[in-house]
Amino acid sequence: MWPMQKTLYTRQYEVMLGMLREARTDAGMTQVDLAKRLDMSQSDVSKCEQGARRLDVIELKLWVEAVGGQLQAFLQAFEARLQSDVVTQRALR
């Protein structure tokens, strides 16, 4: 059995949050703009982007769609970014 770690503090979660920020800014949106689309406060968007508030998979889907993306494409890019991190880490050893 695999031990469950707090994913909120993992490199993978950090990568996901960075990609969400990039997707928002690439879409030319501020946190206020995104908050309006998601019917949440700017403060909640900020907390999510900083990792202080956890996103569940439904919220992730809504967030990605609100910035004009598709969840499947986001997840594929996420996996590619994680693989790139692994390759980079191996090269640094």
Secondary structure, DSSP 4 states (H G I P E B T S, - for coil): -PPP--GGGSHHHHHHHHHHHHHHHHTT--HHHHHHHHTS-HHHHHHHHHTSS---HHHHHHHHHHTT--HHHHHHHHHHHHHHHHHHHHHH-
